[in-house]
């Protein structure tokens, strides 16, 4: 199954709710990905542009998009991004396929 990294940020109102009633959101995140037939591999909070990151394995892009839509529709997040990850083997296969493509930059004649 493909791997996906999500990064997201809570709204100020969500942070206020969590301060008032601290909650471990890993169980909820696990429930969401299991609902689409996937697995959660990790969940971290962070400093910086995003409040948290989660690493998932999911059956396909459509399943992962469904999860992202459901979570985003909940209104607790100010941002939610999903990044599809490639294994080293997939990247090597892509590199091999890329070698058969002749790319011409804009403005460069053949």
HUGI-V600995 format. One record per residue. RES is the residue in one small letter. PHI is phi in whole degrees, 0 to 359 (none if undefined). D_LAST is the distance of its C-alpha to the last C-alpha in Angstrom with 1 decimal. Layout:
RES_PHI_D_LAST, RES_PHI_D_LAST
//
This chain:
x_none_40.4, x_293_37.7, x_258_38.6, x_222_38.4, x_250_39.3, x_252_40.9, x_226_41.7, x_207_44.0, x_227_46.5, x_276_49.9, x_286_51.2, x_303_54.0, x_296_56.4, x_293_55.4, x_300_55.9, x_298_59.3, x_296_60.3, x_291_59.3, x_294_61.3, x_291_64.3, x_219_63.9, x_305_61.7, x_219_60.0, x_280_58.0, x_278_55.0, x_299_53.8, x_297_56.0, x_295_54.6, x_298_51.0, x_296_51.9, x_300_53.5, x_297_50.4, x_287_48.0, x_294_50.6, x_296_50.9, x_256_47.3, x_86_47.9, x_248_46.4, x_223_47.7, x_267_47.9, x_252_47.3, x_180_48.0, x_211_48.8, x_224_48.9, x_264_49.7, x_210_47.9, x_274_47.8, x_113_44.8, x_292_42.6, x_234_43.8, x_281_47.4, x_207_46.8, x_224_44.5, x_221_45.0, x_248_43.3, x_235_43.5, x_242_42.7, x_220_42.3, x_299_41.6, x_190_38.4, x_297_36.6, x_297_38.8, x_298_42.0, x_293_40.8, x_296_39.8, x_299_43.3, x_297_44.9, x_298_43.0, x_295_43.9, x_299_47.6, x_293_47.8, x_297_46.1, x_292_48.3, x_290_51.3, x_83_50.9, x_275_51.8, x_247_48.4, x_267_46.5, x_205_43.2, x_207_42.0, x_231_38.6, x_243_37.6, x_242_34.9, x_285_33.9, x_255_34.1, x_251_32.3, x_287_34.2, x_299_32.8, x_297_32.5, x_295_30.5, x_294_28.2, x_298_27.8, x_297_27.0, x_295_24.4, x_297_22.8, x_297_22.8, x_295_21.2, x_297_18.5, x_295_17.6, x_266_16.5, x_258_14.0, x_262_10.4, x_264_10.0, x_239_7.3, x_298_9.7, x_304_10.6, x_81_9.6, x_255_6.6, x_281_3.8, x_287_0.0
//
